[in-house]
């Protein structure tokens, strides 16, 4: 990755891999590498994968859909999120998401 004090470049699929059993994530940037501005992950999620309703009390959260389609639950309202869509949650918002296509989501 090189000297992160100057910046760095990662290609699709690159980064530190994390195997979470049913799917894989790669860490693109950590809070330390971004001067505590953000962390960035790339996830390859299986069809019909979902996360339970949860709240992040310490950070906002944002997702950019590269492939597939997700259903997002935000404050009790469902949103369809196809590839090319960005969605963002403020710190403390109850959120849940799931991949709802027949193919994997990214």
Buried (B, 14 or more C-beta within 10 A) or exposed (E): EEEEEEEEEBEEEEBEEEEEEEBBBBBBBBEEBEEEEBBBBBBBBEEEBBEEEEEBEEEEBEBBBEBBBBBBBBEEEEEEBEBEBEBEBEEEBEBBBBBBBEEBBB
